[in-house]
Each structure stands twice: as C-alpha cells, then as structure tokens.
Amino acid sequence: MLVYCALAAMVVLAGFIVFFIVYVLYAAFQEYRPDRVPALLYHQIISKEKVDSGELVNHERVYVAYDSSFAEQMGYLHRHGYTTITVDDLVAFQEGRRPLPSRPIIVTFDDGFMSNYLYAFPILKRYAMKATIFVTPDRESQNFKKYAHIDAPLSPEQTREMSEHGISIESHGMTHRYLTELSPDVTRWELTESKKVLESTTEKPVRFLAVPSGAYNRLVRRLAKECGYEAVFCMLKGTNNKGSDRYALRRLVVARDVTLSDFHNLLSPATAVRLRLMSCIQNMLLQVLGPGGLDKLRNSLYRSPLVWVFSSGKMR
C-alpha cells in the first residue's frame, strides 16, 4: 500500500513539474513577443506631501500610489519613448483595423476616486497622455466608504471634464460588489446600469469593463458580452498582444512603494512571466476561497514583506 501511495505521489509531482515547465515556456512565449502591450493598473493617487506632514494617514501599500511617484513614472514613460494608447486602440489592433504605435502602453485606473482627477489628470495632461478610468458610478459604494479617510469618489462633473480631455471613462460595475456572488439578473443590472449612468454622464459609449476585485468566471464573461462590452480586464497579470483573449485582458499593478528601478523592471518581459505564474496560482485559490476569501488573503500578503512577489518591487 505504501508503495502505491509513493508511486501516486511521484506521478502527481511529475505532473506538476511538467505543468510548471510548460506554463513557464508558454508565459515566456507570450511575454517576449514583439507586439506585447503592457497595461498599468493604478487605483488612488494621493499626496505624498500630505502623508509626510501627517495630514493624511495611509497604511495601504497596493491600492494607493503617491502623486510624486506617479509623476516620475509618467515622466519615465515619456523619456523612454512609450506611447499611451486606449483599450479601443488595442482592440482595433487585434481586429486588424489599426496599427500600434512605437512602444505602446495603456494606463488604467480602477474605482473612480477623486484623486485621479486632482493628482493624476494634471500629470497626464502635462505629457499629453491617454488613460482609461474604470468607474464605479455608485458614490455610496462600500468601496468608497472603506477609503473615505483618504479619498472620495469622482463627481459627475469631474468625470465629464476628464472625458472631454482625452480620458476614456469605462465601467467598473455599478456598486463594486463581487459579481460572481450575485445572481445573473443582479449581475446583468450591475453591468447595464453602470454603462447607462456613465454614458449619460459622458455622452459617449461605454464599451469596456474592469471586473471589481477580479471576481470573474464564465457567467460574468458571458453576461459582459450580452451587455455589450467588447473587452474585459479581470485579475490576470501580465501583458497583452494581438492574440490575447479580449475578455480576459491582463494588467500590471503599480504598488505604492515602487521605485523607478522597480517600475523599469515591471515593464520587462521577465517580470511579466513571473506575474503570469502568480495569476495562475491566484486563479486556483479563487476556486477554493471565493473572491471574498481571496481578497482577504491577498490584502494580508500585500501588507506583508511578500508584497514584492505580487508587484514589481524587490524585497526591501
């Protein structure tokens, strides 16, 4: 009996090793393609000066970036010849309707915090950069209440102004709830209502979705298509290319303590390969823990020294 158990364990281990090697090779093939398009993910952009002075107290390490760091990072992209594009540009490239510029990159923000308008928007205008903000229109959302001590939701007027100046406004669900834990009818409402509200605010079509908290499955994917979304970002990490699944697009999270050296590394294919592996593990954990459990585990790890594993940073 012990012999059979040992053999079974060896078979499982061998299978895991083969899977790991194949996945690494696949990830490397995807990330070293010449048509790779990184998409950066930010959330809140807060004042480093206010934090240093004690006016703001912030312990968040991942869902916040400092205004000074964001300015340095956008300056880095500008100096190194990156061209910001929209999600529409990526989709048009995938469909063969539009070529990509040199060194394309997508800058995105999730949630729709006022700090995007106060701090990020002026920097983006300075460099004439495009960006996409995935907005949760419900200003009473629990997600906004959670961060009320350091930020507030965008007003419709601020959202409209940015939309008029080259910032794409897209959907992040109506209330920022876990879509996988809602009924199909409620999920459909989340997707259609947010689309309707944002289109009314900007007077422009809303065609793309970033799933709140990465709570994504086949049903959410199908409903997003049915509700008229043409591309979806979930929690997958890595970069995109012409052959990427438009309904499972990837991004690179820019954490609070990312230095310029870290930022440089984040854009490298080698880092993206590692992050793809982390996404694979996260997806497995999502099946076991559910989105709420995974969120708690992820937040605990993000607040620990292991944050370097999930972002571009190095152990410091």
C-alpha positions in Angstrom: 0.0 0.0 0.0 2.8 2.4 0.9 4.5 1.6 -2.5 1.3 2.6 -4.4 1.0 5.8 -2.3 4.6 6.6 -3.1 4.1 6.0 -6.8 0.9 8.1 -6.8 2.7 10.9 -5.1 5.6 10.7 -7.6 3.1 10.8 -10.5 1.4 13.8 -9.1 4.7 15.6 -8.5 5.9 14.7 -12.0 2.7 16.1 -13.5 3.0 19.3 -11.5 6.6 19.7 -12.7 5.6 19.1 -16.3 2.7 21.6 -16.0 5.0 24.2 -14.4 7.6 23.9 -17.2 5.0 24.0 -19.9 3.4 27.0 -18.4 6.7 28.9 -17.9 7.5 28.3 -21.6 4.0 29.4 -22.7 4.3 32.5 -20.5 7.7 33.3 -21.8 6.5 32.9 -25.4 3.6 35.4 -24.7 5.8 37.9 -22.9 8.7 38.1 -25.3 6.5 38.7 -28.3 7.3 42.0 -30.2 3.6 43.1 -30.1 3.3 43.0 -26.3 1.2 45.8 -24.9 1.5 46.4 -21.1 -1.5 47.9 -19.3 -0.6 49.6 -16.0 -3.2 49.4 -13.1 -3.5 52.2 -10.5 -6.2 52.9 -8.0 -5.9 56.0 -5.8 -3.2 58.7 -6.3 -2.6 60.5 -3.1 -0.4 63.4 -2.0 3.0 62.3 -0.6 3.4 65.7 1.0 0.1 65.3 2.9 1.1 61.9 4.1 4.6 63.1 5.2 3.0 66.0 7.1 0.5 63.8 8.9 -2.5 65.4 7.2 -3.3 62.0 5.7 -2.7 58.7 7.4 -2.2 55.9 4.9 -1.2 52.3 5.5 -2.3 51.0 2.1 0.5 49.6 0.1 -1.0 48.4 -3.2 -4.3 50.3 -3.9 -2.6 53.6 -3.5 0.3 55.4 -5.3 1.9 58.7 -4.4 1.5 61.7 -6.7 5.2 62.2 -6.8 5.8 58.6 -7.8 3.1 58.7 -10.5 4.7 61.9 -11.9 8.1 60.1 -12.0 6.6 57.1 -13.7 4.8 59.0 -16.4 8.0 61.0 -16.9 9.9 57.8 -17.3 7.4 56.6 -20.0 7.7 59.9 -21.8 11.5 59.9 -21.8 11.8 56.3 -22.9 9.6 56.7 -26.0 6.4 54.9 -24.8 3.1 55.9 -26.4 -0.1 55.7 -24.4 -3.0 54.1 -26.2 -6.6 53.3 -25.2 -8.3 50.0 -24.8 -10.1 50.8 -28.1 -6.7 51.1 -29.8 -5.7 47.7 -28.5 -9.0 46.1 -29.7 -8.7 47.8 -33.1 -5.1 46.4 -33.4 -6.3 42.9 -32.5 -9.0 43.2 -35.2 -6.5 44.4 -37.8 -8.2 47.8 -38.1 -5.3 50.0 -36.7 -1.6 49.6 -36.3 0.1 50.1 -32.9 2.5 53.0 -32.3 6.0 52.5 -31.1 6.3 51.1 -27.6 2.5 51.1 -26.8 1.3 51.2 -23.2 -2.1 51.5 -21.6 -2.6 53.5 -18.3 -5.6 52.5 -16.3 -7.2 53.3 -13.0 -9.9 51.3 -11.2 -12.8 52.6 -9.0 -13.0 56.2 -9.9 -11.6 58.1 -7.0 -11.4 61.9 -6.9 -7.6 61.7 -6.5 -7.4 60.6 -10.1 -8.8 64.0 -11.1 -6.8 66.0 -8.5 -3.4 64.4 -9.0 -3.2 62.1 -12.0 -5.2 64.1 -14.5 -2.8 67.2 -14.4 0.2 64.9 -14.9 -1.4 63.1 -17.8 -2.3 66.4 -19.5 1.3 67.6 -18.9 2.6 64.7 -21.1 -0.4 64.6 -23.4 -1.0 61.0 -22.4 -4.1 59.0 -22.8 -5.6 57.0 -19.9 -8.7 54.9 -19.0 -10.6 55.1 -15.7 -12.9 52.3 -14.9 -15.5 54.0 -12.7 -18.0 52.7 -10.2 -20.9 55.2 -10.5 -22.5 54.4 -7.1 -20.8 57.1 -4.9 -22.3 55.3 -1.8 -20.4 52.1 -2.6 -18.8 50.3 0.3 -15.5 50.5 -1.6 -15.6 54.3 -1.4 -16.6 54.3 2.2 -13.7 52.0 3.0 -11.3 54.6 1.8 -13.2 57.7 2.9 -10.4 58.7 5.3 -8.0 59.4 2.4 -10.1 59.8 -0.8 -13.6 60.4 -2.2 -15.4 59.3 -5.4 -15.3 61.3 -8.6 -18.1 63.7 -9.1 -20.1 63.5 -12.4 -18.6 67.0 -13.3 -15.1 65.8 -12.8 -15.8 62.6 -14.8 -17.3 64.6 -17.7 -14.3 67.0 -17.7 -11.8 64.3 -18.0 -13.8 62.5 -20.7 -13.7 65.8 -22.7 -10.0 65.9 -22.4 -9.0 62.5 -23.7 -9.5 60.3 -20.7 -11.6 57.2 -21.5 -14.3 56.5 -18.9 -15.4 52.9 -18.8 -17.3 50.6 -16.4 -16.2 49.0 -13.1 -19.6 47.7 -12.2 -22.4 49.8 -10.6 -21.6 49.1 -6.9 -18.2 47.3 -6.8 -19.8 44.1 -5.5 -18.3 40.6 -6.2 -20.1 39.8 -9.5 -19.5 36.0 -9.0 -21.6 36.1 -5.8 -24.6 37.8 -7.4 -27.5 36.3 -9.3 -27.4 36.5 -13.1 -30.1 39.2 -13.0 -28.3 41.3 -10.4 -25.0 40.9 -12.3 -26.7 42.0 -15.5 -28.1 45.0 -13.7 -24.6 45.9 -12.4 -23.2 45.8 -15.9 -26.1 47.6 -17.7 -26.8 50.2 -15.1 -23.2 51.3 -14.8 -23.0 51.5 -18.5 -26.1 53.6 -18.7 -25.1 56.0 -15.9 -21.6 56.6 -17.3 -22.9 57.1 -20.9 -25.3 59.6 -19.6 -22.5 61.4 -17.7 -20.0 61.5 -20.6 -22.4 61.3 -23.6 -20.0 58.8 -25.0 -20.4 55.0 -25.4 -19.0 52.7 -22.6 -17.6 49.6 -24.3 -15.1 48.1 -21.8 -15.2 46.6 -18.3 -12.8 46.0 -15.5 -14.3 43.4 -13.1 -14.3 44.6 -9.5 -11.9 42.7 -7.2 -11.2 40.2 -10.0 -14.5 38.4 -9.3 -14.7 36.8 -12.7 -16.0 33.5 -14.1 -17.6 32.1 -17.3 -21.0 33.5 -16.3 -19.6 37.0 -15.8 -17.8 36.7 -19.1 -21.0 35.7 -20.9 -23.1 38.4 -19.3 -20.5 41.1 -20.1 -20.7 40.1 -23.8 -24.5 40.1 -23.7 -24.5 43.6 -22.1 -22.5 44.9 -25.0 -18.9 45.0 -23.6 -16.2 44.5 -26.2 -13.3 43.7 -23.8 -12.9 42.9 -20.1 -10.0 43.2 -17.7 -10.1 40.7 -14.8 -7.4 40.0 -12.2 -4.9 38.3 -14.6 -1.4 39.8 -14.6 1.0 40.1 -17.5 0.7 41.9 -20.8 -1.5 41.7 -23.9 -0.8 41.1 -27.6 -2.7 40.6 -30.8 -3.7 37.1 -29.9 -4.8 37.9 -26.3 -8.3 37.0 -25.2 -10.2 40.3 -25.2 -12.5 39.1 -22.4 -9.6 38.2 -20.1 -7.1 41.0 -20.6 -4.1 41.4 -18.3 -2.6 44.3 -16.3 0.4 45.2 -14.2 -0.3 46.5 -10.7 1.8 49.5 -9.7 2.1 49.4 -5.9 2.8 52.3 -3.5 6.5 51.7 -2.9 7.6 51.0 -6.4 10.8 52.9 -7.2 11.8 53.9 -10.7 14.1 50.9 -10.9 11.2 48.7 -9.9 9.0 50.4 -12.5 11.6 49.7 -15.1 11.6 46.0 -14.1 7.8 45.9 -14.0 7.8 46.6 -17.8 10.2 43.8 -18.6 9.1 40.5 -20.1 10.9 38.6 -17.3 8.8 40.3 -14.6 5.6 39.7 -16.6 6.4 36.0 -16.8 6.7 35.8 -13.0 3.4 37.7 -12.6 1.6 35.3 -15.0 2.7 32.5 -12.8 1.2 34.3 -9.8 -2.0 34.8 -11.7 -2.2 31.1 -12.3 -1.9 30.4 -8.6 -4.4 33.2 -7.8 -6.9 31.6 -10.1 -6.6 28.3 -8.3 -7.0 30.0 -5.0 -10.1 31.8 -6.3 -11.8 28.5 -7.0 -11.1 27.4 -3.4 -11.5 30.6 -1.4 -14.0 32.5 -3.4 -13.5 36.2 -4.2 -14.0 37.4 -0.6 -11.6 34.9 0.8 -9.0 35.6 -1.9 -9.4 39.3 -1.3 -8.6 38.9 2.4 -5.6 36.6 1.7 -4.3 39.0 -1.0 -4.7 42.0 1.2 -2.8 40.3 4.0 0.0 39.3 1.7 0.1 42.8 0.1 0.6 44.3 3.6 3.4 41.9 4.4 7.0 41.9 3.1 5.8 39.4 0.5 4.3 42.3 -1.4 7.3 42.1 -3.8 6.0 38.8 -5.1 2.7 40.3 -6.3 4.1 43.5 -7.7 7.3 44.8 -9.3 9.1 45.6 -6.1 12.1 44.0 -4.6 12.4 42.8 -1.0 13.5 45.9 1.0 
